[in-house]
Amino acid sequence: MIDESFVPEKKSLGNVLLTGATGFLGAHVLDRLLQEETGKVYCLVRGGETADGKARLRDILRYYFGDRYEAEFADGLDEEAIEKSGANHMEELDLERTKGSDTGPVAEKAAGVESGPKQSRRIIPIVGDIESDSLARDMPRDVQTVIHTAASVKHYGSYAYFHRVNAEGTEHVINYAKSVGARLRHISTLSVSGNSLAEEFAVYRWSEEKFFGESCLYIGQPLDNVYVHSKFEAERAVFDAMLTGLDAKVIRVGNLTSRASDYRFQPNYSQNAFLTRFKAILEFGLFPDYLMHLYSEFSPIDLTAEGIVRIAQYAGKQTVFHLNSNRPIYFDRFVKVVHELGISMEVVEGTAFYQALRGTLREKGTEYMFEAFRNDMDERGQLVYDSNIHIENDFTVWFLKKVGFEWNEIDLEYIQGYIKYFRGLGYLKV
């Protein structure tokens, strides 16, 4: 609920446990934490040994950020961090929270977070797995904030697998946050709404117009996709924990795309469903007229990570946030931008589009164009990208503006940089 009397107050996050740090989003959240916060960041990473996990994390940070964080790596969890689970430590934290703040000098001193200059060697890899009840053999006890980005984001597989990783994994993270008295910032997806333009689910269109705002969870949307179902269950577990006193926020992110700063994308870019469609439509060179009134949402990964950290720092009573760009590009404008970039694209009638698309199956090397859209078509061969479920994020946009954050414009400059980046990789042929 928008409250114009709201005055944002920044809170230190203290020491942070970050799950999913080797992922596309997690690595960029780590980057923002290291830039904006002063505490340690414990990174839960999978691997056989600490050295393996550290190497994986180091490699992914080097891919995204070069050598910027080479000197920030600690060897691992030290005994002092483990031992800070003692009664005196928890009593000091409880005393500070009783006074109305969990980020004051007593709490920070007890947790090993000193005010002032940033600590050195703040990246501390912890080998573990969210599928484990305890997360890892030895977990730090001097943590004030947990940011949970880890999840399996594949969209096909067994329900048991997705439930174990995404739902039960979140329950394990919740239990850890409770055990150390930490606040939880849970990263979810706007796909729980039933609107899945950027995903690769079987399509459907709701018979009546529905709206999915920050106060919504279940509005009758289908949950038969195993990924969406598991993320829905994870959110429900967080909300249940909030009812028993956990300080938690749910942040639903949108279509994660290349950085706004330099357009860098995840190393496994060819597996991204949205990018696969983007490549196919550009190289196909035709666009169906019935989609011209719709839009595409790009949430650059660096801005999304910044938004997550801002929400973690400033959110008080607010509970759920929709962190997706409010500055999408409509397809009629997209076609004009493509033309301005010298790329041929013709808008055609729906039947002509479908027949031409089917024709790509008959030519070697162009089959991928049809395959990119196979699961998006209805029985008439039309692409169904209007689920009739409209995502609302007015509150989140208002809140973020209050704390100094706004999304970038998705127009000629961004689309040009986006295309140029993937051309440079040899992925786009236009």
N, C-alpha and C positions, 0 to 999 in steps of 0.2 A: 504494500500500500504506500503510495507516494505521500510523504509528509514534508511539506515545504519548510517546516521548522527544524528539520533534521540538520544538525551540524556535524560533519564528519570528524571523527577523532581517530588518529592513527595509533595503532597498538603494535608494539614490537612482537614479532612472532617467536622470539627466543630461539632455542635450538629446534630444528625441524627434522622429522622423519619423513622422507619422500619415497613413496613407492613408484615403480615404473620409471626410474630415472634414465634408463637406456632407451625409452620410447621417444617418439617424435615430440609429443607434448611434454613429457616428463623432463627431457633434457633442457627444454626451453624454460620450464618452470625453475629448474635448478639454476640456470643462467640468471634469471630475474632475482632469485633469492640471494645469490652471491653478489649481485649488484646493489640490492636495496636493503638487505638485512646484514646483521653483524654476527649472528650465531653460527653454530655448526650445522651442517646438513648431513644427516645420516641417510645414505642411499641404499635402500634394500634392493639387491640385485641377485639374480640367479647365477649359479656357478658351483663348481665342485669345491673350490678353495677360494680363500679371500683374494689371492693373487689373480685367479681367473676373473672374478667379478670386477676387481679393480681394473684389469686390462680391458674388459668389455666396456666399462664406463669411460675409461680414458680414451678408448678408440672412438666412441660415439661423440664425446665432447670435442675431440680433435677434428672429427668430420664437420661438426657444426660451427665450432668456434676457434679452430686452429690451436695455437699453443697458449691461449689466454689463461687456462686454468691448470696448466702443468704443475705449477708450484703449490696448488691448493690441496693436493691429495695427501691425506694422512694414511698411515699404514693399516689402520683398522681400528676397531673398538678397543679402547684401553680399559684397564680394570677399574679405574676411578669412575668412568661413566656407568659401568655395570653396578658398582657398589652403591651408587647414589639412590638406590631403592630403599635405603634404610629409613627407619622411623623418623629420625631427625629431619631428613630431607623433606619427607611428605608433610610433617608437621609445619615446617616453615612455609611450604607452598599453601597449605590449608589456611594458615594464619593470614597470609597475604591476601588470599581470595576472600576470606571472611571480612577483611577490611574494604572489599569492593573492587579489588584489582588483582589480576593474575599476571601482571606484567611489571610489577613494581620492583624496586631495588632488592628487597628481600628474596622474592621469587627468582630474580635473575641471578643473584649471587649464589643462591642455593643450587641453581641449575647449571652453574658454571658459565653464565653469560654475563660478561662485563659490559657496562655502558661505555660508550666512547669508540675508540678505533676498532676496526674489524680484527677478529682473530686470524691467525695464519693457519694454513692447512685445514681448511674448514670442510672439505669434502671427505667424508668418512664412509667408505663402502662397507656394507654388511651383507654377507652372503646368506641368502635365505629365500623364502618363497611364500607368497600370500596363501598358498594352498595348505601350508603347515599351520597347525593350531597356534603355535608359539611364534610363527613367522621366521625365527632363526634361533640357533642354539643359544646365543647370547644377544640380548637386545638392550639397547641403551635405556637408562631410566631418567636421564636428564633432558627429556624432550617436553616442550610446551605445545607444539603444533604438529599435527600429522596431516600431510597433504597426500591424498590417495588417488594417484593417476593410473595405477597398474590395472590392466584388464586384458582379456583376450578380445580383440576387435575383429576377429574373423566372423563371418556371418553364416557359415554353414558348419554343421557338425552335430554331435549328439547333445541332447539337452543335459545329460548328466555331466558332460565336460564343462559346458558353459556355466551351469549352476555351481559346480565345484570351484571354478576359478573366479567368476564374477560375483556370485552371490555369497557363497561360503567364504571366499577370500575376503570380501568386505566385512563379513562378520568377524573374522579373525583380526582385521585391522581395528574394528570397533572395540573389540575386547582389549587389544593392546592400549588404545587411547584411554580407555577407562582405567586400566591398571596403573598408568603413570599420571593420571590426572591431566591429560592433554586435550586440547580442542581438536576437532576433526574437520577438515575441509575435503569433502568427497566430490570427485570429478565424475560427472555422469554425461549423458548424451541426449541431445534433443530428439534423437530417434525414438525415445520412449513415448513421444507424442503420437506416433503413427505417421508423421510426416517424414519421409525418408528419401528426399530427392538426391542427396549425395551418397546414398548407400546403394546396396545391390540386392534389395529384397524383391520378392514377388510383389507386383503393384496392385493397388486397389484404389477405388474412389468412394469416399463416404457419401451416402445418399443425401445427407443434410449437412449444411455448413456448421463446422465446429471450431472453437477457439481454445487454444492450449496456452494458458498464461503461467506465470510463476507460481500461482496458488493451486495449480492443477497437478494431479497424478494420474487418476484413471477417469477417462471421459468416454469409455466404451471402445477405445481403440483396440484393434486386434493385437494380441501378444503371441501369435503363433511362431514368429521368428525367434529362434533360440537365443540369439544375441540380445535382441530387444527385451525378451522375457527375463533374461538373467540380469540385465541392467535395471529393469523395473523392480525386480526382487531386491537388488542391492540397495536401491533407494528406499524401499520399504523398510529394510533392516536399519538404515540410518535414521529414518523417521521414528521407528520404534525405540531406538536407543535415545533419541532426543526426549521422548516421553519419560524416560527414567533418569534424565538429568544431564546427558551428554551435550556439551556445547558443540554443535555441528552445523555445517552449512552444506547445501547441495548446489553444485555449479554445473549446469547442463551446457555443454559446449556444442558449437555448430559444425560447419563443414571446414575442417582444418586444411589450410592451403599454404602455399609458399610464403616465406617471410616477406613482410612489406619492405624490409631494409635492403635485401639483396636477392630475394626470390629463391633462396636455397630451400630445397625440399628434402624429404626423407630418402635414405639410400635405396629403399625398395619401392621406388616411385611407380614402377610398372604394375604393381599390385593394387594401386589405389583406384577404386571404382570410379570416382569422379573424374580423375585424370584420364582414365581409359575412355570415358565418354567424350571428354573434351578433345582428345586426340582424334577420335573417330569422326566427330562432327566437323572438325576443321579440315581433315583430309578427305572427307566425303564431299564437302563443298555444297551441300544442300541443307536447307533448314525448313521444317514443316510450318506452315502458316498458322496452324491452330495453337502453337506454343508461344506466339509472339507477345501475348499479354502477360506471360509469366516471367519469373526472374531467377537468377542464380545467385546464391549467397557464397561469398568467399570470406572466411575468417582467417586472416594471416596468422601463422603459428606464433610469431613473436608478440603480436598484439594480444592474442588469446592468453598467452602466458603472463603478460603484463597485467591483463584484466584479472586473472586468477589471484595473483599476488596482491593486487589492490583490494579485491574483495576480502581476501584473508586478513589484510591489515586493518580494514575500516568497517567491516560488517559488524553490526551489533545485534539488534533484535531481528534483523532481516534473516530469512531462512533459506530461500531458494532463489537462484539467479539463472537467467537465460543469457549465456555469454555467446551470442551470435551477432554478427554484424547487422546493424540497422541501415546499412548503405549498400544494398545489393545492386546488381546491374540487371536491368530488364533486357529480355532477349531482343527486343527491337533495337535498343541501344547497342547491345552486344554485336549484332550484325553490322551496324554502322561502324563500330570500332574496328571490327575485322576488315572491313573495306578500307578504312583509313590506313590500316597497316599493310595494304596491298595484297590481301588474301582474298581469293575469290569465294563468295558464298551467295547462293541464290535461294531466295525464299520461294517455296513451291507449295502447291496444294497437297493435302494429306495423302491422297491415294498415289499421287505421283512420287511422293517421298518414299512411301512404303515399297512401291514397285522397284524404284531405283535401288533402295537399300537391299532388297532381296536379290537384286542383280549382282551385288558384290559377292554373293556366295558362288557365282559361276566363274569368277576370275581369281586365279591364284594370286595370293598376296593381299587381297582386299577383304577376305572373309572376316577379319577381325572387326570390320566396321559394323557388320550385321550382329556379330556376337556381342559387341559392346552394348547393344540395345535389346538383345533377345528377351531378357527378363523384364523389360520395361513396357512391353507391348500388351495391349488387350486383344481380344479375339478378332477385332477389326484391323489389327495391325497399327493402331495408333499408340503413340507413346503417352503413357499416363503419368504425368508429373504433378498433377493437381489432385492431391488426396482429399481436398475440401476440408482439411484440418489446417488451421492457420495459427502459426506460432506467434505469440505476443511476447515482447520483451521491453515494453515501455518502462516498467519499473526499473529494470536493470540498466537500461540506457540512462535514465534519470539519475540513478544512484552513481553510476560510473562518472557521469559528467560532474557530479558533486565532488568527486575525489580526483578530478583532473584527468580523466581518461575519455577519449573518443575514438571511434573507428575511423580508418582511412577511407578515402573515396575509391571505389572500385570502378575505374574508367580507363581511358586510353593509356595512361602511364603504367598502371599496375598490369593490365592485360598485356601490354607490349613487353614489359619486363618478364612476365610469366612465360610468354611464348618464347622469348629470346633465350631464357634459361634452359628450357627443355629442347630447344633447337641445338643449343650448345652441347647437350648430352647426346645428341643424335636421336632423340626420341620422337620429336616432331619433325615431319618432312615438309611442312609448308613454309 
